[in-house]
Amino acid sequence: MLPNDSPPVSTVRYYFYGWSDDGIFEMISHILVATARDLHGKKSNPTAGVVDSQSIKTTESGGVSEYDAVKKSKAANAISSLTRSAAWSDWWYIAPEVLKSIRGAYPDLRYIFADSGYAGPKLRDALEGVGNWTIQIVKRSDIAVGFEVIP
């Protein structure tokens, strides 16, 4: 729903899709990230990133869903990395594609912190030949209940 003083929906849609297709929103996001990092005294390009699986509760009729044994709930899994996200039932599998796709925009990215869902050889093997990555698996405490920040 648009504010009353907005152009017609068709005009807004035309510009939105055009700017999306031309990469304008990604360019704006990249510039804002670099500017914010500069203002905080950091290099404009990040050297570390996070790949995390996240369970998303779904409705009875909506979306791909599966049982998340760790959280004991029926959910759809999603991963996100920097500014991208994708719903995927084999969520570990898409992480290399996301990292490959952002490699050009973030050439200094070398360190990847991942949750325990990415443990084992699958992610490391899939990233071989894509860059010089250091992957650190960060594990959740066995006694944690609910959301908890992992150090």
C-alpha positions in Angstrom: 0.0 0.0 0.0 1.4 3.4 -1.0 0.8 6.8 0.6 -1.9 8.8 -0.9 0.5 11.3 -2.5 2.5 8.6 -4.3 2.5 8.1 -8.1 0.3 5.4 -9.5 1.2 1.8 -8.5 2.1 1.0 -12.1 4.7 3.8 -12.1 6.2 2.8 -8.8 6.3 -0.8 -9.9 8.0 0.2 -13.2 10.8 2.1 -11.4 11.2 -0.5 -8.7 11.7 -3.4 -11.2 13.9 -1.2 -13.4 16.1 -0.2 -10.5 16.2 -3.8 -9.2 17.2 -5.1 -12.6 19.9 -2.5 -13.0 21.4 -3.2 -9.6 20.6 0.3 -8.2 19.4 -1.1 -4.8 22.5 -3.3 -4.5 24.7 -0.3 -5.4 23.0 1.9 -2.8 23.3 -0.9 -0.1 27.0 -1.3 -0.9 27.7 2.4 -0.7 25.8 2.7 2.6 27.7 -0.3 4.1 31.1 1.2 3.0 30.1 4.6 4.3 28.9 3.3 7.7 32.1 1.2 8.1 34.3 4.3 7.2 32.4 6.4 9.8 33.2 3.7 12.4 36.9 3.6 11.5 36.8 0.3 9.7 38.0 -0.7 6.3 35.2 0.0 3.8 35.1 -3.7 2.7 34.4 -6.3 5.4 36.9 -9.1 6.0 34.5 -11.3 7.9 31.0 -12.5 7.4 28.4 -14.8 9.0 26.5 -17.6 7.4 23.7 -18.7 9.6 20.7 -21.1 9.3 17.5 -19.8 10.6 14.2 -21.5 11.1 11.2 -19.6 10.0 7.8 -20.7 11.2 5.3 -21.2 8.3 1.5 -21.2 8.1 -0.4 -24.4 7.5 -0.7 -23.6 3.8 2.4 -21.6 3.1 5.9 -22.3 1.9 8.3 -25.1 1.9 8.6 -26.5 5.4 10.4 -29.3 7.3 11.0 -30.5 10.8 13.9 -28.8 12.6 15.2 -31.4 15.0 17.4 -29.0 16.9 14.5 -26.5 17.6 11.9 -29.3 17.6 9.5 -27.4 15.3 8.1 -27.6 11.9 9.8 -24.8 10.0 11.3 -23.6 6.7 15.1 -23.1 6.8 16.7 -20.0 5.4 20.2 -18.7 5.3 21.4 -15.1 5.1 24.7 -13.6 4.3 25.4 -9.9 4.3 22.6 -8.5 2.2 21.2 -11.7 0.6 18.9 -14.4 1.8 17.3 -17.5 0.2 14.8 -20.1 1.4 16.1 -23.6 0.8 15.4 -27.0 2.2 19.1 -28.0 1.9 20.3 -24.7 3.4 24.0 -25.7 3.7 24.0 -26.2 -0.1 23.1 -22.7 -1.1 25.7 -21.0 1.2 28.6 -21.5 -1.3 26.4 -19.9 -4.1 25.6 -16.9 -1.9 29.3 -16.5 -1.0 30.4 -16.9 -4.7 27.8 -14.2 -5.7 29.1 -11.6 -3.2 32.8 -12.3 -3.8 33.2 -9.5 -6.3 31.4 -6.9 -4.2 33.5 -7.9 -1.1 36.9 -8.9 -2.3 38.5 -8.7 1.2 36.0 -11.2 2.7 38.1 -14.1 4.0 36.7 -15.2 7.4 33.3 -16.9 7.6 31.7 -17.7 10.9 29.0 -20.4 10.5 26.6 -22.1 12.9 26.9 -25.9 13.6 24.6 -26.7 10.8 27.6 -26.1 8.5 30.0 -28.4 10.4 31.6 -31.2 8.4 33.2 -31.2 5.0 30.2 -30.2 2.8 30.6 -26.4 3.0 34.4 -26.5 3.0 34.4 -28.8 -0.1 31.9 -26.7 -1.9 34.0 -23.6 -1.4 37.2 -25.1 -2.6 38.5 -23.2 -5.6 36.2 -20.2 -4.9 38.6 -18.3 -2.7 40.9 -18.4 0.3 38.3 -18.9 3.0 38.8 -19.5 6.7 35.6 -21.0 8.1 35.0 -21.2 11.8 32.1 -23.2 13.1 30.5 -21.5 16.2 28.6 -24.0 18.3 25.6 -23.3 20.5 25.8 -24.4 24.2 24.0 -27.7 24.9 22.2 -26.2 27.8 21.0 -23.1 26.0 17.2 -22.6 25.9 15.7 -20.3 23.3 17.7 -17.6 21.5 21.2 -16.9 22.9 24.0 -14.8 21.5 26.9 -17.0 20.7 30.3 -15.5 21.6 
